[in-house]
Amino acid sequence: MDVAFKLKTENPKRRANVLSKLFFAWLLPIIKKGNKQTLEVADLYEALDADKSKRLGDALEKHWDKQMLVAKEKHRQPSLMWALWKTFRFELMVYGIIWCFQNVVLVSLKPILIGQLVALFVNYSEDTVTDIYIYSAGFIGLSALIVFFNHHTVFGLQVMGMKIRVAISSLVYRKITKLNQKALGETAAGQIANLLSNDVMRFDLVVVPLHALWVMPIQVAVLLFIMWQQVGISSLAGVVSMAVVSLPAQGYLAKLQGKYRESISKKTDKRVKVMNEVVSGIQVIKMYAWEKPFEAVIKLARATEIKDITAASYLRGVYSSCMVFLDRMALFFTIICYILLGNFLTADVVFSLAQTYNILQMAMAIYWPMAISTGAEALVSVKRVQEFLVMEEKEESKIDDLGKPGVILSNVNASWTPSTNTLQEISLQIPTGTLCAVVGPVGAGKSSLLQLLLGELPAKSGKVMIGGEISYSSQEPWLFQSSVRKNILFGKPYEKTWYDKVVKVCALERDFEQFPHKDRTIVGEKGVSLSGGQRARINLARAIYRNADIYLLDDPLSAVDTHVGKHLFESCIVNHLRGKTRILVTHQIQYLKKANLIVVINDGKIEAQGTFNELMEYNLDFTKLLVAADETEDKEEDSDSDGGKLIKSGRASARNRRKSSAISTLSDFSESMYDDPQVIEEESGNAKIGTTFVQYIAFTKSICFVTFIAILLVLAQGFNVLVDLWVTFWTSQEQTRHSNNTSILLQSVGTNEVELYPLNQTSKINATHRYVYNTENNNGSLILKQISFDDLFDKIQLDGQVQEIIKTDYAIYIYSALMALAIILTIARSFLFYKACMMSSTHLHSSIFHTLLKAPMRFFDTNPSGRILNRFSKDMGAIDEVLPRVWFRQHSSFFGNGWNFS
């Protein structure tokens, strides 16, 4: 824990001028630094005020609390979605307007300009040169403007997605601190880890394409109008085909995706929960050599999870395939329909249609389905987060301010559950500076009394009055993975004089001398690298360093030996804290004589209270209390099952072994491990990206399969490019065939009729035949085109030259065949690609977990369980779902550009 760590570099966006913000120039320094070295956390800029978690969390919590009140009044479930809308609606609407203007107005102008520009090139003359320059400049300027708007819009939406994620994470964290004991028992650490890693990540993905849900229909209507002006009713063929594939089909796929997302989340929760139990109990697992059975359990949980992930990946493969061929398929249907209606292709029409369908593909086949797909997944995440946020909270304890340091309890009844009272009729007055000892058998309610004073245990009735700041030392010592010093400071500023004094009275000086780096030595998670006594004293030192008015000390002397316990009681509790209000829970009656007040609790009630002498006058036998406590503990152990005894024995053995070897273990740590007072972070910048990808591919365990997929990737993209080339070739052929008007008047012959004969034929050809045309020469005379037919080509004589033009019917057949092959290969490559990724992911997870189980205990001592779980939750989620999707797009772009350049 390092709450004192702050980014020191001011965010340059604060002082950036308008031009710097428009062109993102304020990012250049960190881009240059990242180009030279691997960026670290310290290199990052501090967050802007609008992006800080407290501000975002407060805003969302405000609207969520309103939702909770409304839901309570109307007896319905609160809506987290509505709270998010109320929190971020202004930004969402602003970017929605910009998105609409960009896609409906600016983007829709591109096919018009490109059609006009191509037409000018087809009918090129000296008179059209100026127009060509104007349209070219307009097209380039429009493209630049679209890129400019798109970058700012996408960047803004990504920032907003980040804000939503941070706000929800903040809300979840705040909820964790409010859960009651029942809710905490029902909530696994793995579930919370999954919420804060996988689930909140969905909000980053959904925000960018979200506006496509309402902008797309407007954009389609505008583009359909443009195409109608060019090809008439034929435009419906392409738009309808695209709509059928992208809307109902993709909507159904998104519905399935949402179901799989929910199922995957539950199965991931289950796997991570088991992982958490394995990591937490790794000592016992290693002691009894249970690695293989637990590995089998995790493999089984992973197998059920990967089954759903694979199915969801196949759906994603179909979706990815549609993105590749949908615009080509729509263009195919439009061209075929246009030709069959008796029209002929021209370059300006084809290029304009291609550009239009490319835009429609982005809208209908990419952004709109992406919005539905990510939206469905986000809704599942919203539901999961919402279910967590409505879990029962602990009741707010009504504690009145006493006005001065001290404690007054009057007829207090308190309970963890509604059925029975944990504390009954508690009346107690502890003045300032009093040392109050609380004694009683195990389960009597001593710790519950401290929880009542902390506000954790709600009071059902009576009055609780407390004055002053409280510091608490828990019965079970806990430490976080960092240096010993930071465990004591716990976020407080370091004051050397006060710190040294606290270390001395807590008997930690000798331990610090034996540690390799004294108080800057790193302790393992939960302090596993320390003995029980060391953990207890560090835990006590943390409470003492706080310098509060009231100290609640829950049995801090039980984990230390008699000599150290006497030092802690005399030097720390009695002398160092003299003048402070101290409430000490203890079973050690030898210290009761020095207590100003002794409170005897049994079965949740105060049986007696007073000084030691006063209680002795009542013939109260403290020894019986301790015997009762020991008997209770023995009964608890006897009541355990044999299996429980075995595990407890194992844990005790491991704990004793660790106590005896704590100092030697710490001494064995290499000096380099403690150069940085923080836990050593994982390095991600040293490995080469190419090597990492090769290792990822190798985890498929099938080189032949990978080779086959690589060939299929090339072929699929090649056929898609071949379809484009064929359309270009066919358009050129049709442009040649139909480049002139259909008049057959020959002024040079001086007649209004003409008889046409095929080459080497004497039979007359009908003058209205669709393949008979003429062209005008430079001198104004008309030159006759003569044609002949064979099985595949038409031969046309033009200006004395015979040209072969492919027949329209055959051109359609070839076009259809190429299109069908492109679709089949594209879908096949997607399925097999995702199959390979799932194979790699499965083997990678098994390998990582197998290696984890073989890791020495030192690894678990120096790595937080949260970090280990993060590898198997967030990072594994990225490998399962994000990496295949991104890599598939990269391969498609790479092979597509390669074919285009070739």
ZAMARGU-4260 file (C-alpha; in steps of 0.2 Angstrom, whole numbers, plus 5000, padded with zeros to 4 digits):
<rodrens>
0) 5000/5000/5000 | 5007/5017/4995 | 4994/5030/4996 | 5008/5043/4997 | 5014/5040/4980
5) 5008/5053/4968 | 5013/5057/4950 | 5023/5073/4950 | 5023/5078/4932 | 5009/5091/4928
10) 4997/5086/4915 | 5003/5097/4899 | 4985/5097/4894 | 4981/5110/4908 | 4992/5123/4899
15) 4990/5118/4881 | 4984/5131/4869 | 4970/5128/4856 | 4982/5122/4842 | 4991/5110/4854
20) 4974/5103/4859 | 4967/5102/4841 | 4983/5092/4835 | 4987/5083/4851 | 5004/5091/4852
25) 5003/5091/4871 | 5006/5072/4870 | 5023/5074/4860 | 5034/5074/4875 | 5028/5057/4882
30) 5028/5050/4864 | 5046/5054/4862 | 5050/5047/4879 | 5041/5031/4875 | 5050/5030/4859
35) 5067/5030/4868 | 5063/5020/4883 | 5049/5009/4891 | 5037/5020/4900 | 5035/5018/4919
40) 5021/5024/4931 | 5032/5038/4936 | 5033/5044/4918 | 5014/5047/4917 | 5006/5063/4919
45) 4995/5067/4934 | 4976/5065/4931 | 4966/5080/4926 | 4954/5086/4940 | 4939/5080/4929
50) 4947/5062/4928 | 4950/5059/4946 | 4942/5045/4954 | 4935/5054/4969 | 4926/5067/4959
55) 4919/5054/4947 | 4914/5042/4961 | 4905/5056/4970 | 4895/5061/4955 | 4890/5043/4951
60) 4886/5039/4970 | 4875/5055/4971 | 4864/5048/4957 | 4865/5030/4963 | 4859/5035/4980
65) 4844/5044/4972 | 4840/5029/4962 | 4841/5019/4978 | 4829/5031/4987 | 4817/5030/4972
70) 4818/5011/4971 | 4814/5010/4989 | 4799/5021/4987 | 4792/5013/4972 | 4797/4995/4977
75) 4807/4991/4962 | 4825/4988/4958 | 4837/5003/4956 | 4844/5006/4939 | 4863/5008/4938
80) 4861/5012/4919 | 4850/5027/4923 | 4862/5033/4936 | 4876/5032/4923 | 4865/5042/4911
85) 4862/5056/4923 | 4880/5057/4927 | 4888/5057/4910 | 4873/5063/4899 | 4880/5080/4894
90) 4896/5073/4887 | 4887/5059/4879 | 4875/5071/4870 | 4889/5083/4864 | 4899/5068/4857
95) 4883/5061/4849 | 4880/5077/4840 | 4898/5078/4833 | 4897/5060/4828 | 4881/5063/4819
100) 4888/5078/4809 | 4903/5068/4805 | 4895/5053/4798 | 4879/5060/4791 | 4885/5076/4783
105) 4904/5075/4780 | 4906/5056/4776 | 4891/5056/4765 | 4899/5069/4754 | 4914/5057/4749
110) 4905/5046/4737 | 4898/5061/4728 | 4915/5069/4726 | 4923/5053/4721 | 4910/5050/4708
115) 4912/5067/4700 | 4930/5066/4700 | 4931/5049/4691 | 4918/5055/4678 | 4930/5070/4675
120) 4944/5058/4672 | 4934/5047/4660 | 4929/5062/4650 | 4946/5070/4651 | 4949/5085/4641
125) 4958/5102/4643 | 4942/5110/4649 | 4941/5098/4663 | 4958/5100/4671 | 4953/5114/4682
130) 4938/5105/4688 | 4949/5090/4692 | 4960/5100/4703 | 4945/5108/4712 | 4937/5091/4715
135) 4954/5083/4720 | 4957/5097/4733 | 4940/5095/4739 | 4941/5077/4742 | 4958/5078/4750
140) 4951/5092/4762 | 4936/5082/4766 | 4945/5067/4770 | 4957/5077/4781 | 4942/5085/4790
145) 4934/5068/4793 | 4950/5061/4800 | 4951/5077/4812 | 4934/5075/4818 | 4935/5056/4820
150) 4951/5057/4830 | 4944/5070/4842 | 4927/5061/4844 | 4935/5044/4847 | 4947/5051/4859
155) 4934/5060/4869 | 4923/5044/4869 | 4937/5034/4875 | 4941/5046/4889 | 4922/5046/4893
160) 4923/5027/4894 | 4938/5028/4905 | 4928/5040/4917 | 4913/5027/4917 | 4925/5013/4922
165) 4934/5023/4935 | 4917/5030/4942 | 4910/5012/4944 | 4926/5005/4951 | 4926/5019/4964
170) 4908/5015/4968 | 4912/4996/4970 | 4926/5000/4981 | 4915/5011/4992 | 4902/4997/4993
175) 4915/4985/4999 | 4918/4995/5014 | 4899/4996/5018 | 4895/4978/5016 | 4888/4969/5032
180) 4895/4952/5038 | 4882/4942/5029 | 4886/4950/5012 | 4904/4949/5015 | 4902/4930/5018
185) 4893/4928/5002 | 4905/4938/4991 | 4921/4930/4986 | 4937/4939/4983 | 4938/4932/4965
190) 4921/4939/4961 | 4926/4957/4966 | 4942/4955/4957 | 4932/4950/4941 | 4921/4965/4943
195) 4935/4977/4945 | 4945/4969/4930 | 4934/4961/4917 | 4917/4968/4920 | 4922/4987/4921
200) 4933/4985/4905 | 4917/4983/4895 | 4913/5001/4897 | 4929/5006/4889 | 4923/4996/4874
205) 4905/5001/4872 | 4906/5019/4873 | 4914/5022/4856 | 4902/5013/4844 | 4887/5018/4855
210) 4880/5032/4845 | 4880/5021/4830 | 4863/5014/4837 | 4854/5030/4832 | 4865/5038/4819
215) 4866/5023/4808 | 4848/5024/4802 | 4849/5042/4797 | 4866/5039/4788 | 4858/5024/4779
220) 4844/5035/4773 | 4855/5049/4767 | 4867/5037/4757 | 4852/5027/4750 | 4845/5043/4743
225) 4862/5047/4735 | 4863/5029/4727 | 4845/5030/4721 | 4850/5046/4711 | 4864/5035/4703
230) 4857/5018/4700 | 4838/5019/4705 | 4830/5004/4712 | 4845/4993/4710 | 4852/5002/4725
235) 4839/4993/4736 | 4847/4976/4731 | 4863/4981/4740 | 4856/4990/4755 | 4843/4976/4758
240) 4856/4962/4757 | 4868/4972/4769 | 4853/4975/4780 | 4848/4957/4781 | 4865/4951/4785
245) 4870/4966/4797 | 4854/4969/4806 | 4844/4954/4810 | 4858/4942/4809 | 4870/4952/4819
250) 4856/4956/4831 | 4854/4938/4834 | 4873/4935/4835 | 4873/4949/4848 | 4859/4941/4858
255) 4869/4925/4859 | 4885/4935/4863 | 4876/4942/4878 | 4871/4925/4884 | 4888/4918/4882
260) 4895/4934/4891 | 4884/4931/4906 | 4889/4912/4906 | 4907/4916/4904 | 4907/4929/4918
265) 4899/4916/4930 | 4912/4902/4925 | 4926/4914/4926 | 4920/4920/4944 | 4920/4901/4949
270) 4937/4898/4942 | 4945/4914/4950 | 4937/4909/4966 | 4945/4892/4966 | 4961/4901/4961
275) 4960/4912/4976 | 4958/4897/4987 | 4973/4889/4980 | 4984/4904/4981 | 4978/4907/4999
280) 4981/4889/5005 | 4997/4886/4995 | 5006/4881/5010 | 4995/4867/5015 | 4994/4862/4996
285) 5013/4860/4995 | 5014/4852/5012 | 5003/4838/5008 | 5008/4837/4989 | 4991/4841/4983
290) 4997/4850/4968 | 4990/4838/4955 | 4973/4836/4962 | 4971/4855/4963 | 4978/4857/4945
295) 4965/4844/4939 | 4951/4855/4948 | 4957/4871/4940 | 4958/4862/4923 | 4940/4856/4924
300) 4934/4874/4929 | 4945/4881/4914 | 4938/4868/4902 | 4920/4873/4905 | 4924/4891/4904
305) 4934/4889/4888 | 4920/4880/4880 | 4909/4895/4881 | 4923/4907/4876 | 4926/4896/4860
310) 4908/4897/4856 | 4908/4916/4858 | 4924/4917/4848 | 4915/4908/4833 | 4901/4921/4834
315) 4914/4934/4834 | 4922/4926/4819 | 4906/4926/4809 | 4904/4945/4814 | 4922/4948/4808
320) 4919/4939/4792 | 4904/4950/4788 | 4915/4965/4790 | 4927/4959/4776 | 4914/4954/4763
325) 4898/4963/4767 | 4902/4979/4756 | 4908/4968/4742 | 4892/4957/4743 | 4881/4973/4743
330) 4890/4980/4728 | 4889/4963/4719 | 4870/4962/4721 | 4868/4981/4715 | 4879/4978/4700
335) 4870/4962/4695 | 4853/4970/4697 | 4858/4985/4688 | 4865/4975/4673 | 4849/4964/4672
340) 4838/4979/4671 | 4847/4984/4655 | 4859/4996/4661 | 4878/4996/4658 | 4892/5000/4670
345) 4902/5016/4670 | 4918/5019/4681 | 4910/5034/4690 | 4895/5024/4695 | 4905/5009/4701
350) 4918/5019/4711 | 4904/5030/4719 | 4894/5014/4724 | 4910/5006/4731 | 4914/5021/4741
355) 4896/5022/4747 | 4895/5003/4752 | 4912/5005/4761 | 4904/5019/4772 | 4888/5008/4774
360) 4899/4994/4779 | 4907/5004/4793 | 4890/5010/4799 | 4879/4994/4797 | 4892/4980/4798
365) 4905/4987/4810 | 4899/5001/4822 | 4881/4996/4823 | 4884/4977/4827 | 4899/4982/4838
370) 4887/4994/4847 | 4875/4979/4849 | 4888/4966/4854 | 4898/4977/4866 | 4881/4984/4872
375) 4875/4967/4876 | 4891/4963/4886 | 4890/4979/4895 | 4872/4976/4900 | 4878/4960/4908
380) 4892/4969/4917 | 4879/4982/4923 | 4868/4969/4929 | 4882/4960/4939 | 4889/4977/4946
385) 4871/4982/4950 | 4868/4965/4959 | 4884/4969/4970 | 4879/4987/4973 | 4862/4982/4980
390) 4869/4969/4993 | 4865/4972/5011 | 4875/4985/5020 | 4879/4986/5038 | 4867/4997/5048
395) 4874/5014/5052 | 4878/5015/5070 | 4871/5029/5079 | 4886/5036/5089 | 4884/5053/5098
400) 4899/5064/5100 | 4904/5065/5118 | 4913/5081/5116 | 4929/5075/5125 | 4939/5059/5124
405) 4930/5045/5132 | 4917/5032/5130 | 4899/5031/5138 | 4887/5016/5134 | 4870/5016/5141
410) 4858/5001/5140 | 4865/4996/5123 | 4859/4981/5114 | 4868/4976/5098 | 4867/4962/5085
415) 4875/4955/5069 | 4859/4947/5065 | 4840/4952/5067 | 4837/4936/5078 | 4848/4937/5093
420) 4857/4951/5102 | 4876/4949/5102 | 4878/4962/5116 | 4864/4964/5129 | 4861/4979/5141
425) 4878/4985/5140 | 4881/5000/5151 | 4899/5007/5153 | 4908/5023/5156 | 4926/5025/5152
430) 4933/5042/5157 | 4948/5050/5148 | 4965/5042/5152 | 4958/5026/5158 | 4965/5009/5155
435) 4951/4998/5154 | 4954/4979/5153 | 4940/4968/5145 | 4940/4950/5150 | 4929/4935/5148
440) 4929/4918/5140 | 4930/4915/5121 | 4914/4920/5112 | 4908/4931/5126 | 4907/4947/5116
445) 4924/4955/5120 | 4928/4959/5101 | 4910/4963/5098 | 4911/4977/5111 | 4926/4984/5101
450) 4916/4983/5085 | 4902/4992/5093 | 4914/5006/5097 | 4921/5006/5079 | 4903/5008/5072
455) 4904/4991/5064 | 4892/4983/5075 | 4875/4992/5074 | 4867/4996/5091 | 4848/4991/5091
460) 4844/5001/5106 | 4852/5011/5120 | 4865/5026/5118 | 4883/5026/5112 | 4893/5041/5115
465) 4911/5043/5110 | 4923/5057/5110 | 4940/5059/5101 | 4949/5050/5087 | 4950/5031/5088
470) 4964/5019/5084 | 4962/5001/5082 | 4973/4985/5084 | 4964/4970/5077 | 4965/4953/5085
475) 4971/4945/5070 | 4987/4954/5064 | 4987/4959/5045 | 5000/4967/5034 | 5000/4972/5016
480) 5015/4968/5004 | 5027/4983/5006 | 5040/4988/5018 | 5039/4986/5037 | 5039/5005/5038
485) 5025/5008/5027 | 5015/4995/5036 | 5017/5005/5052 | 5015/5022/5044 | 4999/5016/5034
490) 4998/5032/5024 | 5003/5044/5038 | 5018/5056/5036 | 5035/5050/5042 | 5040/5059/5058
495) 5057/5051/5063 | 5056/5055/5082 | 5039/5049/5085 | 5042/5034/5073 | 5058/5029/5083
500) 5048/5030/5099 | 5034/5019/5093 | 5047/5006/5087 | 5055/5006/5103 | 5040/5004/5114
505) 5033/4990/5102 | 5050/4980/5104 | 5054/4981/5086 | 5072/4988/5087 | 5080/4971/5088
510) 5070/4964/5074 | 5074/4979/5063 | 5093/4975/5066 | 5091/4957/5060 | 5081/4962/5045
515) 5092/4964/5029 | 5086/4981/5026 | 5079/4985/5043 | 5062/4994/5042 | 5063/4995/5023
520) 5063/4976/5022 | 5049/4970/5011 | 5037/4958/5020 | 5026/4945/5010 | 5008/4947/5008
525) 4999/4946/5025 | 5016/4946/5033 | 5020/4928/5029 | 5038/4931/5029 | 5037/4936/5048
530) 5034/4927/5064 | 5017/4928/5072 | 5025/4939/5086 | 5033/4951/5073 | 5016/4953/5064
535) 5007/4956/5081 | 5020/4970/5086 | 5020/4978/5069 | 5001/4978/5069 | 5001/4986/5087
540) 5014/4999/5081 | 5003/5004/5067 | 4989/5008/5079 | 5001/5017/5091 | 5009/5028/5078
545) 4992/5035/5074 | 4992/5045/5090 | 4974/5045/5093 | 4963/5049/5109 | 4956/5032/5111
550) 4965/5015/5108 | 4955/4999/5105 | 4968/4985/5108 | 4960/4967/5104 | 4972/4955/5113
555) 4988/4961/5106 | 4998/4952/5119 | 4993/4934/5115 | 5005/4931/5100 | 5021/4936/5110
560) 5031/4927/5123 | 5030/4932/5142 | 5045/4944/5142 | 5040/4953/5126 | 5022/4954/5132
565) 5027/4962/5148 | 5038/4975/5139 | 5023/4979/5128 | 5011/4981/5142 | 5023/4991/5153
570) 5032/5002/5140 | 5019/5004/5127 | 5001/5002/5135 | 5004/5009/5152 | 5018/5022/5150
575) 5018/5027/5132 | 4999/5029/5131 | 4997/5036/5148 | 4984/5050/5147 | 4975/5041/5133
580) 4959/5031/5134 | 4964/5013/5132 | 4952/4998/5130 | 4962/4982/5131 | 4955/4965/5127
585) 4966/4951/5136 | 4966/4934/5143 | 4981/4937/5154 | 4976/4941/5171 | 4994/4946/5177
590) 4991/4963/5169 | 4974/4966/5177 | 4981/4974/5193 | 4987/4989/5183 | 4970/4992/5175
595) 4960/5007/5181 | 4944/4998/5176 | 4941/4979/5173 | 4925/4974/5163 | 4920/4956/5164
600) 4909/4950/5149 | 4901/4933/5147 | 4887/4928/5135 | 4886/4946/5128 | 4882/4954/5145
605) 4893/4963/5158 | 4894/4952/5173 | 4905/4964/5183 | 4915/4979/5182 | 4927/4989/5193
610) 4945/4989/5199 | 4955/4974/5202 | 4953/4975/5221 | 4934/4979/5220 | 4931/4963/5209
615) 4942/4953/5221 | 4930/4959/5235 | 4916/4951/5226 | 4926/4934/5226 | 4927/4935/5207
620) 4939/4921/5201 | 4948/4927/5186 | 4957/4910/5184 | 4940/4901/5181 | 4938/4913/5166
625) 4954/4908/5158 | 4950/4890/5161 | 4933/4892/5153 | 4942/4900/5138 | 4954/4886/5137
630) 4941/4873/5138 | 4931/4882/5125 | 4945/4882/5113 | 4948/4863/5116 | 4930/4859/5113
635) 4931/4869/5096 | 4946/4859/5091 | 4937/4842/5096 | 4922/4847/5087 | 4931/4848/5070
640) 4931/4834/5058 | 4946/4823/5055 | 4949/4833/5039 | 4948/4849/5048 | 4961/4843/5061
645) 4972/4838/5047 | 4971/4855/5039 | 4973/4864/5055 | 4988/4853/5060 | 4996/4857/5043
650) 4993/4876/5045 | 5000/4875/5063 | 5015/4865/5058 | 5018/4877/5043 | 5016/4892/5055
655) 5028/4885/5068 | 5040/4881/5055 | 5039/4899/5048 | 5041/4906/5065 | 5057/4897/5068
660) 5064/4902/5051 | 5058/4919/5048 | 5075/4928/5052 | 5085/4916/5041 | 5072/4917/5027
665) 5074/4935/5027 | 5092/4935/5027 | 5093/4923/5012 | 5084/4936/5001 | 5095/4943/4989
670) 5101/4961/4992 | 5094/4967/4975 | 5076/4962/4980 | 5076/4977/4992 | 5084/4990/4982
675) 5067/4998/4979 | 5056/4999/4995 | 5041/4994/4985 | 5037/4977/4980 | 5046/4973/4964
680) 5034/4975/4949 | 5034/4964/4934 | 5044/4970/4919 | 5034/4970/4902 | 5046/4980/4891
685) 5061/4969/4890 | 5054/4955/4880 | 5053/4957/4861 | 5035/4958/4854 | 5039/4947/4840
690) 5046/4933/4852 | 5031/4935/4863 | 5019/4932/4848 | 5030/4917/4842 | 5028/4909/4859
695) 5009/4912/4859 | 5008/4903/4842 | 5019/4889/4849 | 5006/4886/4862 | 4994/4880/4849
700) 5005/4864/4849 | 5001/4861/4831 | 5013/4869/4818 | 5004/4861/4804 | 4987/4868/4809
705) 4995/4885/4811 | 5003/4884/4794 | 4987/4879/4786 | 4978/4894/4794 | 4992/4906/4787
710) 4989/4899/4770 | 4971/4901/4772 | 4973/4919/4778 | 4983/4923/4762 | 4970/4915/4750
715) 4955/4922/4758 | 4962/4940/4757 | 4968/4936/4740 | 4951/4931/4734 | 4943/4947/4742
720) 4956/4957/4732 | 4953/4947/4717 | 4934/4952/4718 | 4939/4970/4718 | 4951/4968/4703
725) 4937/4959/4693 | 4925/4973/4696 | 4938/4985/4690 | 4942/4975/4675 | 4923/4972/4670
730) 4919/4990/4672 | 4933/4994/4660 | 4926/4981/4648 | 4909/4988/4649 | 4915/5006/4648
735) 4923/5001/4631 | 4908/4992/4625 | 4896/5006/4629 | 4907/5021/4628 | 4897/5028/4613
740) 4879/5032/4609 | 4868/5019/4600 | 4864/5029/4584 | 4868/5020/4568 | 4866/5034/4556
745) 4881/5036/4543 | 4881/5053/4536 | 4896/5049/4525 | 4885/5036/4515 | 4871/5049/4513
750) 4857/5037/4519 | 4846/5035/4534 | 4848/5016/4535 | 4862/5004/4535 | 4864/4986/4534
755) 4876/4978/4546 | 4885/4961/4543 | 4896/4951/4555 | 4914/4948/4549 | 4915/4935/4536
760) 4896/4933/4536 | 4883/4938/4522 | 4868/4937/4533 | 4860/4953/4539 | 4861/4958/4557
765) 4846/4967/4566 | 4851/4985/4567 | 4843/4986/4584 | 4855/4973/4591 | 4861/4978/4608
770) 4880/4976/4603 | 4879/4988/4588 | 4886/5005/4590 | 4895/5019/4581 | 4908/5032/4586
775) 4912/5049/4580 | 4928/5053/4573 | 4938/5070/4575 | 4932/5076/4558 | 4914/5073/4563
780) 4911/5058/4552 | 4905/5042/4560 | 4915/5026/4559 | 4905/5009/4560 | 4909/4996/4574
785) 4908/4979/4567 | 4906/4964/4579 | 4906/4945/4579 | 4902/4933/4593 | 4910/4917/4600
790) 4907/4907/4616 | 4916/4919/4628 | 4921/4935/4620 | 4913/4948/4609 | 4924/4955/4595
795) 4922/4973/4591 | 4931/4982/4577 | 4934/5000/4583 | 4945/5013/4573 | 4952/4998/4563
800) 4957/4988/4578 | 4948/4972/4584 | 4945/4971/4603 | 4939/4956/4613 | 4925/4961/4626
805) 4920/4947/4638 | 4901/4943/4637 | 4891/4950/4651 | 4883/4933/4655 | 4900/4926/4658
810) 4906/4941/4667 | 4892/4939/4679 | 4896/4920/4681 | 4914/4923/4685 | 4910/4938/4697
815) 4898/4926/4706 | 4910/4912/4708 | 4924/4924/4714 | 4912/4931/4727 | 4906/4914/4733
820) 4924/4908/4735 | 4929/4924/4744 | 4914/4922/4757 | 4918/4904/4760 | 4936/4906/4763
825) 4934/4922/4774 | 4922/4913/4785 | 4933/4897/4786 | 4948/4907/4790 | 4939/4916/4804
830) 4933/4900/4812 | 4950/4892/4811 | 4959/4907/4817 | 4949/4908/4833 | 4950/4890/4835
835) 4969/4891/4835 | 4968/4906/4847 | 4958/4895/4859 | 4970/4881/4858 | 4984/4893/4862
840) 4974/4901/4877 | 4970/4884/4884 | 4988/4877/4884 | 4995/4894/4890 | 4983/4894/4905
845) 4988/4876/4909 | 5006/4880/4908 | 5005/4896/4918 | 4995/4887/4932 | 5007/4872/4932
850) 5022/4883/4934 | 5013/4893/4948 | 5010/4877/4958 | 5029/4872/4956 | 5035/4890/4961
855) 5044/4890/4978 | 5035/4898/4994 | 5047/4913/4991 | 5037/4918/4976 | 5021/4918/4985
860) 5029/4928/4999 | 5035/4942/4988 | 5020/4943/4976 | 5003/4949/4982 | 4989/4936/4979
865) 4980/4951/4970 | 4994/4952/4957 | 4993/4933/4954 | 4974/4933/4953 | 4975/4947/4940
870) 4986/4936/4929 | 4972/4923/4929 | 4957/4935/4928 | 4961/4952/4919 | 4976/4946/4909
875) 4969/4929/4904 | 4953/4938/4899 | 4963/4949/4887 | 4971/4934/4880 | 4955/4924/4878
880) 4945/4938/4870 | 4954/4954/4866 | 4970/4948/4859 | 4962/4936/4846 | 4950/4950/4840
885) 4964/4963/4838 | 4976/4951/4830 | 4963/4945/4818 | 4961/4963/4812 | 4979/4966/4811
890) 4981/4950/4800 | 4967/4956/4789 | 4974/4973/4787 | 4992/4966/4784 | 4987/4954/4771
895) 4974/4966/4763 | 4987/4979/4761 | 5000/4966/4755 | 4988/4961/4741 | 4984/4978/4737
900) 5002/4984/4735 | 5006/4968/4725
</rodrens>
